Amino acid sequence: MNALPALLDHLVLATPDLAATVADFTRRTGVAPAPGGSHLGSGTRNHLVGLGGTGYLEIIGPDPDQSPPDGPRPSWIERLTAPRFVSWAIRPPDLDAAVLAARARGHDPGAVRPMSRRRPDGTLLEWRLTDGVHPSGLVPFLIDWGTTPHPSAGLPVTPLLALTATAPDPAGIRPPLSALGTALPLTAGPTGLCCTVDTPRGPVSLGPP
């Protein structure tokens, strides 16, 4: 059984202290996530580690080297008191067609908007994504990297062994997942994502138990 959900692009692990969370991941796994870059104007930056194939884990948090953004940082940044998965992304073959298909099936992924960040080597990465946010964080947003080199290339890798989710009402999460052409193993419980990765120090689980 493939541990990667259909169309998986990346998982988003948000933290109020990026350096501390990256150091903890390195200590637990023996693998150091690579610096990704800064999201100028958003007040955030990230580190990345591959999950196998073209999937990857994004660890994202406030960027201490940026001036405070003109507007508020993403709402999840302001609410964080500890690291947690806040979302995940899928990469359909045709983003615009996938948005239309999802809407026809009863789920609106939101508007498509452009974003960018600059890697430490100066390379500018540009992509498009949907801005709809499901309150559970369990329904993915959609992303299209266009002609930009995919961020998973050249990353250190901790292969994804399992990705699971819990929700108070799993039946309410399955229809939007299906509308997007993907799925997650869902059980009843407090809302949360958990992934287990293979590492030189053995399997390591991230997220709530």
Phi, psi and omega per residue, in radians:
M1 nan 2.301 -3.137
N2 -1.300 2.149 -3.117
A3 -1.275 -0.282 -3.104
L4 -1.516 2.153 3.052
P5 -1.030 2.672 3.131
A6 -0.960 2.280 3.041
L7 1.276 0.167 -3.095
L8 -0.943 2.260 2.994
D9 -1.834 -1.030 3.103
H10 -2.772 2.809 3.040
L11 -1.813 2.555 -3.079
V12 -2.013 1.867 3.076
L13 -1.778 1.899 -3.087
A14 -1.689 2.611 -3.072
T15 -2.580 2.575 3.050
P16 -1.358 -0.248 -3.098
D17 -2.404 1.628 -3.031
L18 -1.066 -0.807 -3.094
A19 -1.065 -0.745 -3.114
A20 -1.165 -0.701 -3.121
T21 -1.223 -0.689 3.071
V22 -1.103 -0.741 3.113
A23 -1.103 -0.698 3.127
D24 -1.160 -0.735 3.096
F25 -1.056 -0.769 -3.141
T26 -1.094 -0.746 3.140
R27 -1.119 -0.742 -3.073
R28 -1.299 -0.596 -3.010
T29 -1.826 -0.393 -3.012
G30 1.387 0.156 -3.124
V31 -2.167 2.218 -3.121
A32 -1.637 2.053 3.067
P33 -1.028 2.526 -3.120
A34 -1.455 2.473 3.037
P35 -1.031 2.347 3.138
G36 -1.684 -1.006 3.140
G37 2.602 -3.115 -3.085
S38 -1.787 2.510 3.017
H39 -1.694 1.615 -3.035
L40 -1.109 2.323 -3.123
G41 1.626 -0.314 3.122
S42 -1.771 -0.253 3.136
G43 1.316 0.378 -3.122
T44 -2.228 2.845 3.008
R45 -2.548 2.985 -3.086
N46 -2.517 2.895 2.935
H47 -2.222 2.647 -3.010
L48 -2.297 2.595 3.002
V49 -2.497 2.412 -3.113
G50 -1.249 2.643 3.101
L51 -1.987 0.127 -3.049
G52 1.775 2.565 -3.042
G53 1.048 -2.353 3.078
T54 -1.856 0.260 3.048
G55 -1.426 2.618 3.082
Y56 -2.636 2.838 3.070
L57 -1.814 2.213 3.053
E58 -1.817 2.139 3.005
I59 -1.803 2.052 -2.992
I60 -2.240 2.481 3.128
G61 -2.817 -3.118 3.121
P62 -1.033 2.501 3.127
D63 -1.718 1.902 -3.098
P64 -1.201 -0.259 -3.119
D65 -1.572 -0.107 3.111
Q66 -1.694 2.577 2.968
S67 -1.173 2.673 3.089
P68 -0.964 2.412 -3.133
P69 -1.129 2.764 3.131
D70 -1.064 -0.719 3.089
G71 -1.821 -3.076 3.129
P72 -1.196 2.582 2.996
R73 -1.114 2.904 3.062
P74 -0.872 2.489 -3.002
S75 -1.007 -0.562 -3.117
W76 -1.167 -0.522 3.110
I77 -1.096 -0.771 -3.068
E78 -1.194 -0.455 -3.072
R79 -1.594 -0.220 -2.994
L80 -1.219 2.360 2.960
T81 -2.114 -0.205 3.132
A82 -2.756 2.812 3.121
P83 -1.087 2.462 3.035
R84 -2.809 2.700 3.047
F85 -1.279 2.208 -3.120
V86 -1.907 -0.309 -3.134
S87 -3.008 3.107 2.981
W88 -2.649 2.879 -3.022
A89 -2.250 2.537 2.985
I90 -2.047 2.716 -3.102
R91 -2.161 1.591 3.112
P92 -1.272 2.787 3.126
P93 -1.055 -0.587 3.140
D94 -2.373 1.799 -3.043
L95 -1.046 -0.825 -3.068
D96 -1.123 -0.703 3.098
A97 -1.157 -0.654 -3.138
A98 -1.159 -0.646 3.096
V99 -1.115 -0.808 3.131
L100 -1.095 -0.716 -3.131
A101 -1.150 -0.713 3.138
A102 -1.118 -0.737 3.117
R103 -1.092 -0.668 3.127
A104 -1.152 -0.424 3.136
R105 -1.664 0.109 3.034
G106 1.741 0.121 3.105
H107 -2.195 2.204 3.114
D108 -1.747 1.935 3.141
P109 -1.292 -0.115 -3.122
G110 1.765 3.135 3.128
A111 -1.315 2.727 3.093
V112 -1.683 2.255 -3.138
R113 -2.392 2.685 -3.133
P114 -1.466 2.627 3.025
M115 -2.502 2.935 3.113
S116 -2.771 2.803 2.946
R117 -2.664 2.803 3.138
R118 -1.947 2.210 3.121
R119 -1.215 2.839 3.126
P120 -0.992 -0.480 3.129
D121 -1.436 0.053 3.103
G122 1.666 -0.173 -3.137
T123 -1.152 2.272 3.110
L124 -1.560 2.155 3.046
L125 -1.781 2.325 3.136
E126 -2.265 2.424 -3.122
W127 -2.629 2.998 3.027
R128 -2.132 2.562 3.102
L129 -2.590 2.836 3.064
T130 -1.524 2.525 -3.036
D131 -1.815 0.117 3.066
G132 -1.248 2.332 -3.116
V133 -2.094 2.028 3.054
H134 -1.316 2.358 -3.052
P135 -1.042 -0.411 -3.140
S136 -1.342 -0.432 -2.990
G137 1.316 0.029 -3.080
L138 -1.646 -0.238 3.109
V139 -1.714 2.153 -2.994
P140 -1.292 2.753 2.881
F141 -1.573 2.907 -3.101
L142 -1.868 2.548 -3.083
I143 -2.444 2.585 3.108
D144 -2.399 2.055 -3.090
W145 -1.516 -0.066 3.093
G146 0.959 -2.263 -3.116
T147 -1.611 -0.002 3.121
T148 -1.221 2.406 3.046
P149 -0.990 2.370 -3.090
H150 -1.160 2.399 -3.078
P151 -1.084 -0.326 -3.116
S152 -1.265 -0.315 -3.081
A153 -1.121 2.196 3.051
G154 1.399 0.111 -3.122
L155 -1.366 2.669 2.863
P156 -1.088 2.607 -2.990
V157 -2.160 2.320 2.898
T158 -2.142 1.705 -2.991
P159 -0.978 2.404 3.114
L160 -1.278 2.147 3.089
L161 -1.669 -0.624 -3.113
A162 -2.772 2.544 3.016
L163 -2.355 2.070 -3.101
T164 -2.279 2.874 -3.126
A165 -2.526 2.657 3.025
T166 -2.205 2.604 3.124
A167 -2.687 2.566 3.102
P168 -1.010 -0.573 3.141
D169 -2.287 1.416 -3.114
P170 -0.977 -0.571 -3.114
A171 -1.105 -0.435 3.122
G172 -1.384 -0.292 -3.116
I173 -1.607 -0.514 -3.027
R174 -1.118 -0.718 -3.122
P175 -1.037 -0.821 3.110
P176 -1.146 -0.579 3.057
L177 -1.072 -0.793 3.137
S178 -1.102 -0.683 3.136
A179 -1.085 -0.468 3.139
L180 -1.618 -0.055 3.109
G181 1.369 0.488 3.110
T182 -2.431 -3.093 -3.094
A183 -2.791 2.816 3.040
L184 -2.421 2.519 2.936
P185 -1.181 2.078 -3.040
L186 -2.111 2.349 3.020
T187 -2.304 2.860 -3.131
A188 -1.285 2.446 3.114
G189 2.793 -3.055 3.077
P190 -1.068 2.552 -3.083
T191 -1.087 2.234 3.093
G192 3.107 2.715 3.028
L193 -1.895 2.520 3.068
C194 -2.400 2.297 3.058
C195 -2.173 2.585 3.072
T196 -2.078 2.239 -3.118
V197 -2.078 2.639 3.081
D198 -1.542 2.359 -3.067
T199 -2.445 2.913 3.043
P200 -1.040 -0.309 3.124
R201 -1.815 0.280 3.136
G202 1.677 3.076 -3.136
P203 -1.063 2.419 3.129
V204 -2.260 2.268 3.115
S205 -1.774 2.429 3.128
L206 -2.124 2.409 -3.103
G207 1.796 -3.106 -3.112
P208 -1.148 2.661 -3.139
P209 -1.144 nan nan
